[in-house]
Structure formats: C-alpha cells, structure tokens
C-alpha cells in the first residue's frame, strides 16, 4: 500500500504487486499471505493484481540488506561529480 500510494500520488498507474521475503512456515508464510492478499485485492484494489509471492531465500538475502519498495537509492559521491 505504501509503495502503491507513492506512485499513484504522482500519477503513475500501479497494475499490481509482487510480494517477497515471505516465510516458509508460520503466520507470515507464503501460503497464508497469498490467501489474505488475494482477499485484500479482491475487496480493495480490484483493478490491481497480486503477480507473485516469493519466499525468503537465505543466499539471496545475504546479497542485499537495504531495500525500499523494490528500488534502491544511494547518494552520489561529490568527488565523482
């Protein structure tokens, strides 16, 4: 919702979402999240679609610790300008 609102407020259409870093088991498991997210989209965001649910992967998690809404940003180094 937070990421979608960011783009929608700027007039950029959001067609859906991909949900990642879901647990394999437990309350936030991939299967449980998929069930409830599907309900949410059916009730609240009917013009959008949940395109995928990706469980956590320890090997991939080690590659990138920082992430914000699926895109990353780093400040430019003034010495390189």
C-alpha positions in Angstrom: 0.0 0.0 0.0 2.7 2.5 0.9 4.6 1.9 -2.3 1.5 1.9 -4.4 0.4 5.2 -2.8 3.8 6.8 -3.6 3.4 6.1 -7.3 -0.4 6.8 -7.5 0.1 10.2 -6.0 2.5 11.0 -8.8 0.0 9.9 -11.5 1.8 6.7 -12.2 -0.6 3.8 -12.6 0.0 0.7 -10.4 -1.1 -2.6 -12.0 -0.3 -4.8 -9.1 2.5 -6.1 -6.8 4.9 -8.9 -6.2 5.3 -9.9 -2.5 8.7 -11.1 -1.5 10.7 -12.3 1.6 7.8 -14.4 2.8 8.4 -17.0 5.5 8.2 -20.7 4.5 6.0 -21.5 7.5 4.1 -19.8 10.3 1.8 -16.8 10.4 3.6 -14.9 7.6 4.1 -18.0 5.4 3.8 -17.7 1.6 0.6 -19.6 1.5 -1.2 -17.7 4.3 -0.1 -14.3 2.9 -1.2 -15.3 -0.6 -4.7 -16.2 0.7 -5.1 -12.9 2.6 -3.5 -10.7 0.0 -5.8 -12.2 -2.7 -8.8 -11.3 -0.5 -7.5 -7.7 0.0 -7.0 -7.2 -3.7 -10.5 -8.6 -4.4 -12.1 -6.2 -1.9 -10.0 -3.0 -2.0 -7.8 -2.9 -5.1 -10.0 -4.6 -7.7 -8.2 -3.1 -10.7 -4.8 -4.4 -9.5 -3.4 -7.9 -9.3 -1.0 -9.8 -7.0 1.5 -11.2 -9.5 3.6 -13.4 -7.2 4.6 -14.5 -3.8 8.3 -15.2 -3.3 9.5 -17.0 -0.1 12.7 -15.9 1.7 16.0 -17.3 0.4 19.0 -17.0 2.7 21.5 -17.0 -0.2 19.7 -14.1 -1.8 19.2 -12.2 1.5 22.9 -12.1 2.0 23.4 -10.2 -1.3 21.4 -7.1 -0.4 20.5 -5.9 3.0 19.0 -2.5 2.1 15.7 -2.3 0.1 12.9 0.2 -0.1 9.8 -0.5 -2.1 11.7 -2.6 -4.6 14.1 0.1 -5.7 17.3 1.3 -4.1 18.9 4.7 -3.9 22.4 5.8 -3.0 23.5 9.4 -2.6 26.0 10.4 -5.3 29.6 10.8 -4.2 30.5 14.5 -4.6 34.1 13.6 -5.6 32.7 11.8 -8.7 30.7 14.8 -9.9 
